[in-house]
Amino acid sequence: MATGAHDARPLAVRVHERIATEIVDGTLRPGAALVQEQVAAQYGVSRTPVRDALAQVAMEGLATLVPGRGYVVNDLTTQDVSDVFQVRYHLEQLALTQAIGNHTPAQLVRLKALIDEFETVDASDAEEQFRLGKEFHIKLIEACPNAYLRETLAGIWDHPIQRRITRAYSLGPAHQAAVASEHRNILAGLTSGKIESIIRALGRCHDPGDIVEEALPTRQ
């Protein structure tokens, strides 16, 4: 399994990363069977790391163990989208409540620059929208003193389900402008110290309704 000459990570970790990436990027489509023997042969590894990797993929919600078939790639559902946005909203609200008043001028300047850049991205470029949106929200909580909370939120942004959501949709011009506007409202709340304004804008920013309607209109 070619993963780089100096990749010292356990083989199961590397196999998991490859499987997850292929699910996220659509190489492995919903409904595809992940049979240990076949995956092991394809990747050129033994069955043991594949077994461990598939168990991890299932724990992340990317696949399900089906009796008689082995693991099967899950579809991305409206519940996945809602769950991710709900968790991010509540944890970011907690983080910003602790962070308010702690941001440096340089951090606030960087947040504004990210919003400006986000507004100029092509409305069909989901990957760049996600990159800038992720950086904005990570920068938002840099001033939170709770390192565990910051780490947890960073992990959610890197979770395969979040990455699948990113692949599933682009915002479109109107939604992109609305998100940028809410980011500016959040920044204004940070600057003025008005936590209520921040929470309201954060709630609107984490409303998955448009995404569910536009990207997953027929899924349950």
ZAMARGU-4260 file (C-alpha; in steps of 0.2 Angstrom, whole numbers, plus 5000, padded with zeros to 4 digits):
<rodrens>
0) 5000/5000/5000 | 5009/5016/4994 | 5006/5030/5007 | 5023/5038/5007 | 5041/5032/5011
5) 5041/5040/5028 | 5023/5036/5034 | 5026/5028/5051 | 5008/5027/5056 | 5001/5010/5060
10) 4995/5001/5044 | 4977/5001/5050 | 4977/5020/5052 | 4983/5022/5034 | 4970/5009/5027
15) 4956/5018/5037 | 4962/5035/5030 | 4962/5028/5012 | 4944/5020/5014 | 4937/5036/5022
20) 4945/5047/5008 | 4937/5036/4995 | 4920/5037/5003 | 4921/5056/5005 | 4927/5059/4987
25) 4914/5048/4979 | 4926/5034/4973 | 4917/5022/4985 | 4898/5026/4981 | 4884/5023/4994
30) 4879/5005/4994 | 4896/4999/4989 | 4901/4983/4998 | 4917/4984/5008 | 4923/4965/5009
35) 4938/4962/5019 | 4946/4950/5007 | 4943/4962/4992 | 4949/4977/5001 | 4965/4968/5007
40) 4969/4962/4990 | 4966/4979/4982 | 4977/4988/4994 | 4990/4975/4995 | 4989/4972/5014
45) 4983/4958/5026 | 4965/4956/5032 | 4969/4962/5050 | 4972/4980/5047 | 4957/4981/5035
50) 4946/4973/5048 | 4951/4986/5061 | 4950/5000/5048 | 4932/4995/5043 | 4927/4995/5061
55) 4933/5013/5063 | 4924/5018/5047 | 4908/5011/5054 | 4910/5020/5070 | 4912/5036/5060
60) 4895/5033/5052 | 4902/5030/5035 | 4897/5012/5033 | 4886/4999/5041 | 4890/4980/5045
65) 4876/4971/5035 | 4874/4952/5039 | 4879/4942/5024 | 4886/4956/5015 | 4900/4964/5026
70) 4902/4982/5027 | 4891/4993/5015 | 4895/5012/5012 | 4881/5023/5020 | 4872/5037/5010
75) 4874/5054/5017 | 4857/5059/5025 | 4848/5074/5031 | 4850/5068/5049 | 4869/5068/5046
80) 4869/5086/5041 | 4857/5091/5055 | 4867/5082/5068 | 4884/5089/5063 | 4877/5107/5062
85) 4868/5105/5079 | 4884/5099/5088 | 4895/5113/5080 | 4882/5126/5085 | 4881/5121/5103
90) 4900/5119/5105 | 4905/5135/5096 | 4892/5144/5107 | 4901/5138/5123 | 4918/5142/5116
95) 4913/5160/5111 | 4905/5163/5127 | 4922/5159/5135 | 4932/5168/5122 | 4923/5185/5121
100) 4934/5199/5126 | 4950/5189/5123 | 4953/5191/5104 | 4968/5201/5099 | 4967/5215/5086
105) 4977/5204/5075 | 4965/5190/5077 | 4950/5201/5073 | 4959/5208/5057 | 4962/5190/5051
110) 4944/5186/5054 | 4939/5201/5043 | 4951/5196/5030 | 4944/5178/5029 | 4926/5185/5027
115) 4932/5196/5013 | 4941/5182/5004 | 4925/5170/5007 | 4914/5183/4998 | 4925/5183/4982
120) 4926/5164/4980 | 4917/5156/4965 | 4899/5151/4971 | 4902/5134/4964 | 4919/5130/4973
125) 4913/5120/4987 | 4930/5115/4992 | 4937/5133/4994 | 4921/5138/5003 | 4923/5125/5015
130) 4942/5129/5018 | 4938/5147/5021 | 4923/5143/5032 | 4933/5131/5042 | 4947/5143/5045
135) 4935/5157/5050 | 4926/5146/5063 | 4943/5139/5070 | 4950/5156/5071 | 4934/5162/5080
140) 4938/5150/5095 | 4957/5153/5096 | 4954/5165/5110 | 4944/5151/5120 | 4954/5146/5135
145) 4948/5128/5135 | 4960/5118/5125 | 4949/5103/5125 | 4934/5112/5118 | 4945/5120/5104
150) 4952/5102/5100 | 4935/5095/5100 | 4928/5108/5087 | 4943/5106/5076 | 4940/5087/5076
155) 4922/5090/5070 | 4928/5100/5056 | 4940/5086/5051 | 4927/5072/5053 | 4923/5062/5037
160) 4904/5066/5039 | 4908/5085/5038 | 4920/5082/5024 | 4906/5072/5015 | 4894/5087/5018
165) 4906/5098/5010 | 4907/5087/4994 | 4889/5086/4993 | 4885/5104/4990 | 4891/5122/4986
170) 4882/5136/4994 | 4876/5146/4978 | 4877/5165/4977 | 4863/5169/4988 | 4867/5157/5002
175) 4886/5162/5001 | 4881/5180/5003 | 4870/5176/5018 | 4884/5166/5026 | 4896/5180/5024
180) 4884/5192/5031 | 4882/5181/5047 | 4900/5180/5048 | 4901/5199/5048 | 4888/5199/5062
185) 4898/5187/5072 | 4913/5198/5070 | 4904/5214/5075 | 4898/5205/5091 | 4915/5200/5095
190) 4921/5218/5092 | 4907/5226/5103 | 4907/5212/5116 | 4888/5208/5113 | 4887/5189/5116
195) 4868/5189/5112 | 4871/5196/5095 | 4885/5183/5092 | 4874/5168/5097 | 4859/5174/5086
200) 4871/5176/5071 | 4879/5159/5075 | 4862/5151/5076 | 4858/5157/5058 | 4875/5152/5052
205) 4872/5134/5058 | 4854/5132/5051 | 4856/5117/5039 | 4839/5120/5031 | 4845/5127/5015
210) 4859/5113/5013 | 4846/5099/5016 | 4834/5107/5004 | 4847/5110/4990 | 4859/5096/4992
215) 4849/5082/4999 | 4831/5085/4993 | 4826/5067/4991 | 4835/5059/5006 | 4828/5054/5023
</rodrens>
